[in-house]
């Protein structure tokens, strides 16, 4: 038997998460990106060692991994503002003493899941563009193999990335009113 619990976060409720992310965002400016990436990998490994995890947590792990992949993909070249959003989310997620301490059984990751969901909503078009980019790159490499001129490949990949970056910026601009921060 499963139980579905739904609740609505008011603007005042969301302010707590905005403030927490702003705090994490400030920390991003004083941290090395590589250290944050390594820390989130360590946290993911530690979380997996605690299995069985609550399903509402384990279902978000692939999302975090996908965001991590997007952040570290050199060919994608994630724009700085989006990098900062992801890094802030990672810092928040990696902090065991955030709004709800992570060591509280069952609910300790609830606030982390809410932050992940908020970032997923905010970065929907970025994620969608990245998925399209990965599909394009995979198809291109499969069709052309290793024998293709690397300069031509780089040019085609760059053009597709630029198109997708423009698309995600247009689409994200339309949703500006729902952003956690500007």
C-alpha positions as CSV (number, residue, x, y, z in Angstrom):
1,X,0.0,0.0,0.0
2,X,1.3,3.4,-0.9
3,X,0.2,6.8,0.3
4,X,0.2,10.0,-1.6
5,X,0.6,13.2,0.3
6,X,0.3,16.5,-1.5
7,X,0.8,19.9,-0.2
8,X,1.1,23.4,-1.6
9,X,4.0,25.7,-0.8
10,X,2.9,29.3,-0.5
11,X,5.0,32.2,-1.5
12,X,6.0,32.6,2.1
13,X,7.0,28.9,2.3
14,X,9.0,29.2,-0.9
15,X,10.8,32.2,0.6
16,X,12.5,29.7,3.1
17,X,13.8,27.7,0.2
18,X,14.8,30.8,-1.8
19,X,16.7,32.1,1.2
20,X,18.4,28.7,1.7
21,X,19.4,28.6,-2.0
22,X,20.7,32.2,-1.8
23,X,22.9,31.2,1.1
24,X,24.1,28.3,-1.0
25,X,24.5,30.5,-4.0
26,X,26.8,32.8,-2.0
27,X,28.8,29.8,-1.0
28,X,29.3,28.9,-4.7
29,X,31.1,32.2,-5.3
30,X,33.7,31.2,-2.7
31,X,34.1,27.6,-3.6
32,X,35.9,25.7,-6.3
33,X,33.5,24.0,-8.8
34,X,35.6,20.8,-8.8
35,X,35.3,20.6,-5.0
36,X,31.6,20.9,-5.1
37,X,31.3,18.3,-7.8
38,X,33.5,15.9,-5.8
39,X,31.5,16.6,-2.7
40,X,28.2,15.8,-4.4
41,X,29.6,12.6,-5.8
42,X,30.7,11.6,-2.3
43,X,27.2,12.5,-0.9
44,X,25.5,10.4,-3.6
45,X,27.8,7.5,-2.7
46,X,27.0,7.9,1.0
47,X,23.3,8.1,0.3
48,X,23.4,4.9,-1.8
49,X,25.1,3.1,1.1
50,X,22.1,3.9,3.3
51,X,19.7,1.8,1.2
52,X,16.9,1.1,1.3
53,X,16.2,4.8,0.8
54,X,12.7,6.2,0.9
55,X,11.4,6.1,-2.7
56,X,10.8,9.8,-2.8
57,X,14.6,10.2,-2.3
58,X,15.8,7.3,-4.6
59,X,13.7,8.6,-7.5
60,X,15.6,11.9,-7.4
61,X,19.1,10.4,-7.5
62,X,19.0,10.0,-11.3
63,X,17.9,13.6,-11.6
64,X,20.9,14.8,-9.5
65,X,23.2,12.6,-11.6
66,X,21.8,14.0,-14.8
67,X,22.3,17.5,-13.5
68,X,25.9,16.6,-12.5
69,X,26.5,15.2,-16.0
70,X,25.1,18.4,-17.6
71,X,27.4,20.5,-15.4
72,X,30.5,18.5,-16.2
73,X,29.9,18.0,-19.9
74,X,32.6,20.2,-21.6
75,X,30.9,20.1,-25.0
76,X,27.6,21.3,-23.6
77,X,29.2,24.4,-22.0
78,X,26.4,25.1,-19.5
79,X,25.8,28.9,-19.2
80,X,27.2,30.5,-16.0
81,X,23.9,31.4,-14.5
82,X,22.6,27.8,-14.9
83,X,25.9,26.5,-13.5
84,X,25.5,28.6,-10.5
85,X,21.9,27.3,-9.9
86,X,23.1,23.7,-10.1
87,X,26.1,24.3,-7.9
88,X,23.9,26.1,-5.3
89,X,21.5,23.1,-5.4
90,X,24.4,20.7,-4.9
91,X,25.8,22.7,-2.0
92,X,22.3,22.7,-0.4
93,X,21.9,19.0,-1.0
94,X,25.3,18.1,0.3
95,X,24.7,20.1,3.6
96,X,23.6,17.6,6.2
97,X,22.4,20.4,8.5
98,X,20.1,22.2,6.1
99,X,16.5,23.0,6.9
100,X,15.8,19.4,8.0
101,X,18.9,17.6,9.1
102,X,19.5,14.6,6.8
103,X,20.0,12.1,9.6
104,X,16.3,12.3,10.6
105,X,14.9,9.0,9.5
106,X,12.5,9.1,6.5
107,X,12.0,12.9,6.4
108,X,15.5,14.1,6.6
109,X,15.8,14.5,2.8
110,X,12.3,16.0,2.4
111,X,13.6,19.6,2.1
112,X,16.4,18.4,-0.3
113,X,13.8,16.8,-2.5
114,X,11.7,20.0,-2.5
115,X,14.8,22.0,-3.6
116,X,15.6,19.4,-6.3
117,X,12.0,19.7,-7.5
118,X,12.1,23.5,-7.6
119,X,15.4,23.4,-9.5
120,X,14.0,20.8,-11.9
121,X,11.0,23.1,-12.6
122,X,13.1,26.1,-13.0
123,X,15.6,24.4,-15.3
124,X,13.1,22.3,-17.3
125,X,14.0,24.0,-20.6
126,X,17.7,23.7,-19.9
127,X,17.4,20.0,-19.1
128,X,15.2,19.5,-22.2
129,X,17.9,21.2,-24.4
130,X,20.6,19.2,-22.9
131,X,18.8,15.9,-23.5
132,X,18.3,17.0,-27.2
133,X,22.1,17.9,-27.3
134,X,23.1,14.5,-26.0
135,X,20.8,12.7,-28.5
136,X,22.2,14.8,-31.4
137,X,25.7,14.1,-30.3
138,X,25.1,10.4,-29.9
139,X,23.4,10.1,-33.3
140,X,26.1,12.2,-35.0
141,X,28.9,10.0,-33.5
142,X,27.0,6.8,-34.4
143,X,26.4,7.9,-38.0
144,X,29.9,9.2,-38.6
145,X,32.1,7.1,-36.3
146,X,35.8,7.9,-35.5
147,X,36.8,8.5,-39.1
148,X,35.0,11.9,-39.2
149,X,37.2,15.0,-39.2
150,X,37.3,16.2,-35.5
151,X,37.2,19.9,-36.6
152,X,34.1,19.3,-38.6
153,X,32.5,17.3,-35.7
154,X,33.4,20.1,-33.3
155,X,31.8,22.7,-35.6
156,X,28.6,20.7,-36.0
157,X,28.4,20.0,-32.3
158,X,29.1,23.7,-31.5
159,X,26.3,24.8,-33.9
160,X,23.8,22.5,-32.4
161,X,24.8,23.5,-28.9
162,X,24.4,27.2,-29.8
163,X,20.9,26.5,-31.3
164,X,19.8,24.7,-28.2
165,X,21.2,27.3,-25.9
166,X,19.2,30.0,-27.8
167,X,16.1,27.8,-27.6
168,X,16.4,27.2,-23.9
169,X,17.0,30.9,-23.2
170,X,13.9,31.9,-25.2
171,X,11.8,29.3,-23.4
172,X,13.2,30.0,-20.0
173,X,12.6,33.8,-20.5
174,X,8.9,33.1,-20.9
175,X,8.8,31.4,-17.5
176,X,10.7,34.2,-15.7
177,X,7.9,34.9,-13.3
178,X,8.2,31.4,-11.7
179,X,12.0,31.6,-11.1
180,X,13.5,31.1,-7.7
181,X,15.9,33.8,-8.3
182,X,16.9,36.1,-11.2
